[in-house]
């Protein structure tokens, strides 16, 4: 990402804040009037051109005003997180309209009840789609892994689990498969996974082992989606959703294509679970913006997520999903505070 001058960063942040608030491209004259930049409109226009050239701003052909790109939003979000602006906003939650319902003392009952309360409170505070992933429960163990080369570019996998279930499939390889790597992977997976309880953490550690060579890691990466689906099928996992009707009413989603994207997203449970699990490995708030998502169905949206749980073990995640033109400061503070409240709750009940 191209480095910005201090003035360019101030202009980018001001444009982003204004565009989030109004939904209209921001002109140089408007920015000088509201942002206290102490420079002329012509100077701002020159900076607009440089920011657009660097990929941070864009403009619709019908307007001279500017609006942030996904890269611009990323710079803005990184600034919010690095300066702890969102944390300060969270402490002043009452001023932002954050509901008392996400405080620990109000998250009563078992974890499922708390997650339902949390998603409703998060959605009400932000007018975004709120998701909460409950702790996973699985007693299934992997019994055996078999890998077979069907054709030079086709690999068949077979997973047998302790419940008697068998999962199999075929992966198309981009080039001729190295049979030596197939034999190595079969041995490695059986030695590492056999008789272990299936968890996302186990799979992640197996695939991301720092002792693997680049060739070995690349080979296992191709098997990653199949192993993740195996964990999904063997786990009892509940996804709580709050605020669907609120997000459907958002003006940013008035066009038919965006509404269709949202409905498709809600149907793609596996995609949502993968996004939420991505936050499990991080102790911080995770933000994914638009084109940063690998899955096409997620690219019209931004996701703000954080994990909750015990100090020694993260149990689940909470997140907000909405259009890329969302109030990131409020979303980050709401997710962070909700995750902390849920951590306090499970700490009291399960430690």
C-alpha positions as CSV (number, residue, x, y, z in Angstrom):
1,X,0.0,0.0,0.0
2,X,1.4,3.4,-1.0
3,X,2.4,5.6,1.9
4,X,0.4,8.8,2.5
5,X,1.4,12.2,3.7
6,X,-0.2,13.5,6.9
7,X,-2.4,15.9,4.9
8,X,-3.5,13.1,2.5
9,X,-4.4,10.9,5.5
10,X,-6.5,13.7,7.0
11,X,-8.2,14.4,3.7
12,X,-8.9,10.6,3.2
13,X,-10.3,10.2,6.7
14,X,-12.5,13.3,6.3
15,X,-13.8,12.1,2.9
16,X,-14.5,8.7,4.3
17,X,-16.3,10.0,7.4
18,X,-18.4,12.4,5.4
19,X,-19.3,9.8,2.7
20,X,-20.3,7.2,5.4
21,X,-22.5,9.8,7.0
22,X,-24.2,11.2,3.8
23,X,-23.8,8.6,1.1
24,X,-22.9,11.4,-1.4
25,X,-19.5,12.0,-3.0
26,X,-17.6,14.7,-1.2
27,X,-16.4,17.9,-3.1
28,X,-13.2,19.8,-2.3
29,X,-15.2,22.9,-1.3
30,X,-17.4,20.9,1.0
31,X,-14.3,19.3,2.6
32,X,-12.6,22.7,3.2
33,X,-15.7,24.0,4.9
34,X,-16.2,21.1,7.3
35,X,-12.8,19.6,8.0
36,X,-10.7,22.6,9.0
37,X,-7.9,21.7,6.7
38,X,-6.4,25.2,6.5
39,X,-5.8,24.9,2.7
40,X,-7.6,25.9,-0.4
41,X,-10.0,24.0,-2.5
42,X,-7.5,23.8,-5.3
43,X,-5.0,22.2,-3.0
44,X,-7.6,19.7,-1.9
45,X,-8.4,18.9,-5.5
46,X,-4.7,18.2,-6.2
47,X,-4.7,15.8,-3.2
48,X,-7.9,14.2,-4.5
49,X,-6.1,13.5,-7.8
50,X,-3.1,12.0,-6.0
51,X,-5.3,9.9,-3.7
52,X,-7.3,8.6,-6.6
53,X,-4.0,7.8,-8.5
54,X,-2.9,5.8,-5.4
55,X,-6.1,3.9,-5.3
56,X,-7.7,5.3,-2.2
57,X,-10.4,7.4,-3.7
58,X,-12.7,7.2,-6.8
59,X,-15.5,9.3,-8.2
60,X,-18.7,8.5,-10.1
61,X,-18.6,9.9,-13.7
62,X,-21.6,12.2,-12.9
63,X,-19.9,14.0,-10.1
64,X,-16.6,15.8,-9.3
65,X,-16.9,14.6,-5.7
66,X,-14.8,11.7,-4.3
67,X,-15.7,8.6,-2.4
68,X,-13.4,5.9,-0.8
69,X,-12.5,2.7,-2.5
70,X,-12.1,-0.5,-0.5
71,X,-8.4,0.4,-0.2
72,X,-9.5,3.8,1.2
73,X,-11.8,2.2,3.7
74,X,-8.9,-0.1,4.8
75,X,-6.6,2.8,5.5
76,X,-9.4,4.5,7.4
77,X,-10.2,1.4,9.5
78,X,-6.5,0.8,10.2
79,X,-6.2,4.4,11.4
80,X,-9.2,3.9,13.7
81,X,-7.8,0.7,15.2
82,X,-4.2,2.0,15.6
83,X,-5.3,5.2,17.3
84,X,-7.7,3.4,19.6
85,X,-10.5,5.7,18.3
86,X,-13.0,2.9,18.4
87,X,-11.9,2.0,22.0
88,X,-12.5,5.6,23.1
89,X,-15.9,5.6,21.4
90,X,-16.8,2.4,23.2
91,X,-16.1,4.0,26.6
92,X,-18.5,6.7,25.7
93,X,-21.1,4.1,24.6
94,X,-24.1,6.0,25.9
95,X,-23.3,9.0,23.7
96,X,-23.2,6.7,20.6
97,X,-26.5,5.1,21.6
98,X,-25.0,1.7,22.5
99,X,-27.6,-0.3,24.4
100,X,-27.2,-1.4,28.0
101,X,-28.4,-4.8,26.8
102,X,-24.8,-5.8,25.8
103,X,-23.4,-5.3,29.4
104,X,-22.4,-8.4,31.3
105,X,-25.0,-8.1,34.0
106,X,-27.8,-8.1,31.4
107,X,-26.5,-11.1,29.5
108,X,-28.3,-13.5,31.8
109,X,-29.0,-17.2,31.3
110,X,-27.0,-19.8,29.4
111,X,-24.7,-19.0,26.5
112,X,-27.3,-19.5,23.8
113,X,-29.7,-17.0,25.5
114,X,-26.8,-14.6,25.9
115,X,-25.9,-14.9,22.2
116,X,-29.5,-14.2,21.1
117,X,-29.5,-11.1,23.3
118,X,-26.1,-10.0,22.0
119,X,-27.1,-10.2,18.3
120,X,-30.3,-8.3,18.8
121,X,-28.5,-5.6,20.9
122,X,-25.6,-5.3,18.3
123,X,-28.0,-5.0,15.4
124,X,-30.2,-2.5,17.2
125,X,-27.1,-0.3,18.0
126,X,-25.8,-0.3,14.5
127,X,-28.6,-1.2,12.0
128,X,-26.4,-4.0,10.7
129,X,-26.7,-7.7,10.5
130,X,-25.3,-9.3,13.7
131,X,-23.9,-12.8,13.8
132,X,-22.7,-14.8,16.8
133,X,-21.1,-18.2,16.7
134,X,-21.7,-20.5,19.6
135,X,-19.0,-22.8,21.0
136,X,-18.5,-25.9,19.0
137,X,-19.3,-29.3,20.4
138,X,-17.8,-32.5,18.8
139,X,-16.9,-35.8,20.2
140,X,-16.0,-37.3,16.8
141,X,-12.4,-38.5,16.2
142,X,-10.7,-39.1,12.9
143,X,-9.9,-42.8,12.4
144,X,-8.2,-42.9,9.1
145,X,-7.2,-40.7,6.1
146,X,-6.8,-42.2,2.6
147,X,-5.5,-40.3,-0.4
148,X,-5.6,-41.9,-3.9
149,X,-4.4,-40.6,-7.3
150,X,-7.2,-41.4,-9.7
151,X,-5.7,-39.6,-12.7
152,X,-2.5,-37.5,-13.2
153,X,-4.5,-34.4,-12.1
154,X,-7.2,-35.9,-9.9
155,X,-6.8,-36.7,-6.2
156,X,-9.4,-38.6,-4.2
157,X,-9.6,-38.2,-0.4
158,X,-11.5,-40.5,2.1
159,X,-11.9,-39.5,5.7
160,X,-13.3,-42.1,8.2
161,X,-14.5,-40.9,11.6
162,X,-15.2,-42.6,14.9
163,X,-19.0,-42.1,14.5
164,X,-18.9,-44.4,11.5
165,X,-19.2,-41.6,9.0
166,X,-17.2,-41.5,5.8
167,X,-16.5,-38.4,3.8
168,X,-15.0,-38.6,0.3
169,X,-14.4,-36.4,-2.7
170,X,-12.2,-35.6,-5.6
171,X,-9.9,-32.5,-6.0
172,X,-8.8,-31.3,-9.5
173,X,-5.1,-30.5,-9.4
174,X,-3.7,-27.7,-11.7
175,X,-0.8,-29.9,-12.8
176,X,0.5,-33.5,-12.6
177,X,0.2,-34.8,-9.0
178,X,3.5,-35.7,-7.3
179,X,2.8,-39.3,-5.9
180,X,5.6,-38.9,-3.5
181,X,3.8,-35.9,-1.9
182,X,0.6,-38.0,-1.9
183,X,2.3,-40.7,0.2
184,X,3.9,-38.2,2.5
185,X,0.6,-36.4,3.1
186,X,-1.3,-39.6,3.8
187,X,1.3,-40.5,6.4
188,X,1.5,-37.0,7.9
189,X,-2.2,-36.6,8.2
190,X,-2.7,-40.0,9.8
191,X,0.1,-39.5,12.3
192,X,-1.1,-36.0,13.2
193,X,-4.9,-36.4,13.1
194,X,-5.7,-40.0,13.8
195,X,-7.6,-40.5,17.1
196,X,-7.7,-36.8,17.7
197,X,-11.0,-35.0,18.4
198,X,-11.9,-33.1,15.3
199,X,-11.7,-29.3,15.9
200,X,-11.0,-26.3,13.6
201,X,-8.0,-25.5,15.8
202,X,-6.5,-29.0,15.2
203,X,-7.0,-28.7,11.5
204,X,-5.5,-25.2,11.4
205,X,-2.4,-26.2,13.4
206,X,-2.0,-29.3,11.1
207,X,-2.1,-27.3,7.9
208,X,0.0,-24.3,9.2
209,X,2.8,-26.4,10.8
210,X,5.9,-24.2,10.6
211,X,8.1,-27.2,10.0
212,X,6.4,-27.9,6.7
213,X,8.3,-27.1,3.5
214,X,6.7,-24.8,1.0
215,X,5.8,-27.7,-1.3
216,X,4.3,-29.7,1.6
217,X,2.3,-26.7,2.9
218,X,1.0,-25.9,-0.6
219,X,-0.2,-29.6,-1.1
220,X,-2.0,-29.6,2.3
221,X,-3.6,-26.2,1.6
222,X,-5.5,-27.8,-1.3
223,X,-6.9,-30.3,1.1
224,X,-7.9,-27.6,3.6
225,X,-11.5,-26.9,2.4
226,X,-12.3,-30.7,2.6
227,X,-10.9,-31.0,6.1
228,X,-12.8,-27.9,7.2
229,X,-16.1,-29.4,5.8
230,X,-15.3,-32.6,7.7
231,X,-15.2,-30.6,10.9
232,X,-18.4,-28.8,10.0
233,X,-20.3,-32.1,9.4
234,X,-19.1,-33.6,12.7
235,X,-19.7,-30.6,14.9
236,X,-22.8,-29.3,16.5
237,X,-22.5,-25.6,15.9
238,X,-25.2,-22.9,16.1
239,X,-25.1,-19.6,14.3
240,X,-27.3,-16.8,15.8
241,X,-28.4,-14.1,13.4
242,X,-30.0,-10.8,14.4
243,X,-31.2,-7.8,12.4
244,X,-31.9,-9.2,9.0
245,X,-34.9,-6.9,8.5
246,X,-32.8,-3.9,9.6
247,X,-30.1,-4.5,7.1
248,X,-32.7,-5.1,4.3
249,X,-34.0,-1.6,5.1
250,X,-30.6,0.1,4.8
251,X,-30.5,2.6,2.0
252,X,-27.2,1.3,0.8
253,X,-29.0,-2.0,-0.1
254,X,-31.9,-0.6,-2.0
255,X,-30.8,-1.9,-5.4
256,X,-32.0,-5.4,-6.4
257,X,-28.5,-6.8,-6.9
258,X,-27.4,-5.9,-3.4
259,X,-30.6,-7.4,-1.9
260,X,-30.0,-10.6,-3.9
261,X,-26.4,-10.6,-2.6
262,X,-27.5,-10.4,1.0
263,X,-30.1,-13.2,0.7
264,X,-27.5,-15.4,-1.0
265,X,-25.0,-14.6,1.8
266,X,-27.6,-15.7,4.4
267,X,-28.1,-19.0,2.6
268,X,-24.3,-19.6,2.4
269,X,-23.8,-20.8,6.0
270,X,-20.4,-22.3,5.2
271,X,-19.1,-19.0,4.0
272,X,-20.3,-17.2,7.1
273,X,-18.8,-19.8,9.4
274,X,-15.4,-19.5,7.7
275,X,-15.5,-15.7,8.1
276,X,-16.4,-16.0,11.8
277,X,-13.8,-18.6,12.5
278,X,-11.1,-16.4,11.0
279,X,-11.5,-14.2,14.1
280,X,-10.9,-17.1,16.5
281,X,-7.2,-17.0,16.0
282,X,-6.9,-13.3,16.7
283,X,-7.3,-11.6,20.0
284,X,-8.1,-8.3,18.3
285,X,-11.0,-7.1,16.2
286,X,-10.8,-8.4,12.6
287,X,-12.2,-6.2,9.8
288,X,-12.6,-7.5,6.2
289,X,-13.7,-5.0,3.6
290,X,-15.4,-5.7,0.2
291,X,-12.8,-7.1,-2.3
292,X,-10.6,-8.4,0.6
293,X,-13.0,-11.4,0.8
294,X,-12.0,-14.4,-1.3
295,X,-15.6,-15.5,-1.7
296,X,-17.5,-13.5,-4.3
297,X,-20.7,-13.6,-2.3
298,X,-19.1,-11.6,0.5
299,X,-17.5,-8.9,-1.7
300,X,-20.4,-6.4,-1.5
301,X,-20.0,-6.4,2.3
302,X,-17.7,-5.6,5.1
303,X,-17.4,-7.8,8.2
304,X,-16.3,-6.7,11.6
305,X,-15.6,-9.6,14.0
306,X,-14.0,-10.5,17.4
307,X,-13.7,-13.6,19.4
308,X,-14.9,-14.3,22.9
309,X,-14.1,-17.0,25.5
310,X,-11.7,-17.9,28.2
311,X,-8.1,-16.5,28.4
312,X,-6.7,-19.9,27.5
313,X,-9.3,-20.8,24.9
314,X,-11.4,-18.7,22.5
315,X,-14.9,-20.3,22.3
316,X,-16.7,-18.4,19.5
317,X,-17.1,-15.1,17.7
318,X,-19.4,-12.2,17.3
319,X,-19.6,-10.0,14.2
320,X,-21.4,-7.3,12.3
321,X,-22.0,-7.5,8.5
322,X,-23.1,-4.7,6.3
323,X,-22.4,-2.6,3.2
324,X,-18.8,-1.3,2.8
325,X,-20.3,2.2,3.6
326,X,-20.9,1.3,7.2
327,X,-20.1,3.3,10.4
328,X,-16.8,1.4,11.1
329,X,-16.1,3.2,14.3
330,X,-19.4,2.2,15.9
331,X,-19.2,-1.3,14.5
332,X,-15.7,-1.9,15.9
333,X,-16.6,-0.5,19.3
334,X,-19.9,-2.5,19.4
335,X,-18.2,-5.8,18.4
336,X,-15.3,-5.3,20.8
337,X,-17.5,-4.5,23.8
338,X,-19.9,-7.3,23.1
339,X,-17.0,-9.8,22.8
340,X,-15.7,-8.6,26.1
341,X,-19.1,-8.9,27.7
342,X,-19.5,-12.5,26.5
343,X,-16.0,-13.3,27.7
344,X,-16.9,-12.0,31.1
345,X,-20.1,-14.0,31.1
346,X,-18.5,-17.4,30.1
347,X,-15.7,-16.7,32.5
348,X,-18.1,-16.5,35.4
349,X,-20.0,-19.6,34.4
350,X,-17.3,-22.0,33.0
351,X,-14.0,-21.2,34.6
